[in-house]
Amino acid sequence: MRVGPELCFSRLDSDTRMTCKRAVAPHWRIRGGAILILSAAMFLAGCTEKEAVLAAAPEVEIAPVTQQDVPLYTECIASLDGYVNAQIQPQVTGYLMKQNYLEGTVVRKGDILFEIDPRPFEAALQQSKGQQAQAEAQFGKTKLDVARDTPLARASAIPQAQLDNDIQAYEAAQAMVASAKAQVEQAQLNLGFTKVRSLIQGVAGLAKGQIGDLVGPTTILTTVSQVEPIKAYFAISEQQYLKLADRISAVAQGRRRAGEEKILELVLSDGSVYPRRGSVVLADRQIDVKTGTIRMAGAFENPGGILRPGMFGRIRAVTGVAKAALLVPQRSVVEAQGTYSVVVVDANNQASIRPVKTGERVGRLWVITDGVKAGEQVIAEGMQKAKEGAIVRPKQFNSAGQGE
């Protein structure tokens, strides 16, 4: 019969107990060792299974949810236009004979851009000068008549009516001389107008008139735009305007000089930020009742002429600061049917899709107003591989090597 250790210890005397302990102890050591080996084997098997699951998990790139103060921007679409756009139109009618500028180049104020056939205007000038000479000759004759007849009328040698006629003829001749001089000046102006000059310094556009065209005061030959500085027109909502109203009113009322505070940034169509800041130079007198927006204009220095009229971009202005804002990379946020979500990876490398509420975009980051906490990890690359509750293999996201 097999003797249990409890019976052995309870029924035997001391010497026999010692003998029994020596007999039982090796038996329990063997069983304990077997249990330890079995536990280790199970632990190693579990670790191997976890490593296999992790190795088979998809690889994703994660980024932490950061918390910091960030500036809040008002952003809107802008179109660039010349600070002054001068339409070049001839002031006389005639045939276009010459174009003196290169299209698309900078011209100075007073430069001759086009020439109209001057011959008809030269002839008109000579005719006006001839008429002036006739008027002056007639004026001289009437002056002599008055000088001769005045003493005769006093001596009653001639009727007083004759002297009165002489005086009236003298004054009429004097008026004719003044009129003839004016005609000569007008003819000289018209002759000068055959040389069509630039009204401002700026970039001259394409010529709309061709050599040989009959042009007149209603004809637009080209346009010259002043691009230093250059204007950017944009429209903002009434709510956005109220955030800037104090600064705009200070300029409108003369309490601050226009261009003194440069608060505008210009983002070009290729995504680059123009290196020079601009200032608000005007705001329209009223809110457009149809759109609820007000049209504004900013001015940007443009020394190299890089910016041209007609270009599009985005105007940004700092309107406030968000304290302790939560930020994630923009590429971490998924938009679907007007809702936004991110994929959060917990300490066990398990992915979970979490809806969030978004705020302003700041560079390559996005402000999250609700849905995540600071320090949590969100997937920035490989979100399509991560399913709800799936195990992923994360590595750190390198934001410096990613383009927008």
C-alpha positions, 0 to 999 in steps of 0.5 A: 500500500502506498503511504501518503505523506500526511499519514506517515507524519501523523502515525509514526514515531520520531525516528520513523518520521525522519526515515519517512521524510527522507523517503518522500522528499525525493518524490516531491522534488521530482514533481516540483521540477516537472511542474517548473519545467512545464511552466517555463515551457508554457511561458516560452510558448506564450512568448513565441506566440506573441512574437509570431502575432507581432511579426505578422502584424502590419507595420505602421508609423505613429506620432504622438499627440502634442500639446502647445500654444498655437496661433490661430489664422484666418485664411481666405482666397486672394487674387493679385492685381496691380497697385495701379492699372493704367489703360493706355489709350490714344487721345487722337484718331489716326493710323498706328505707325510704330510700337516702341516697347517690348511686351511684358517689360518694365516701362517708365513714366513718360516712355513712348509706347506707340506712335500715330501718323503725325502728318495730318496733325503737323498740317493742322498745326501749320494751318492754325499758325497761319490763321493766327498770323491773319488774326494778328494782322487784322488786330494790328490794322484795327489798332491803327484805325483806332489810333488814327480816328480817335483825335479826328473824332475829338475834333469832330472831323469824323462822325463818332459812330465811325470811331465806335466801329473802329473800337468794336473791330479792334476788340473783335480782332483782339479776340480773334488773336486769342482764339487763333493762339488757342487753336495753335496750342490745341494743334500742338497738343494733338501733334504731341498726342501722336506719341502715346506715352506711359502714364506710370512706371510698371510692367507693360502688357501685350499690345492690343493694337497692331501697326496700321490700325486706325485707333482713337480715344476709345481704343485700348492699346495696352495696360501698364500695371504698377507691381511694386507694391502689388495689391492682393484682393480678398473677401472675409466674412463678417465674423472674421472682419470683426476680429480685425476691425480695430486695426482696420478702423485705426487705419481708416480714421488716420490713427495709424498709418497704412502699411505700418502693421504687417500682419498678412501672409501670402501663400502662393499656389504652389504652397510656398509662403511669400517671404515678405509680409503685407499690410491691409490698405483698404476695406470696402465701405459695406458688407455684401448683403448677398454673400455676407462678406466684405472685400479687402485689399492688402499690399505686398512689397514686390521688388523683384517683380515676382508677383504678377497681376492675375495670380491666385493665392491664400491670405493668412492673418493671425487672429488669436492664440489657442492655449494648450491645443492638442495637435496631430499630423494632418495626415493622421486625420481621416475625413468621411462624409463630414466626420473626422477620425484618427486611429489610436495605438495603445500600449499593447499595440492595439489599434482603435478608430476614434472619432474626433473634432477638428479645429484650425490647421497649423502648418502640417499639424491639425488642432484636435478639440475633442477625441484624443489626449496629450501623449497618445499615439496616432497612426500617421502612415499606414492607416489603411492597414489598421483595422479596429482592434487589430495588433499593429507593429508601430515605428516612429513617424518621421515628419521631417521627411514627408511632403505635403 
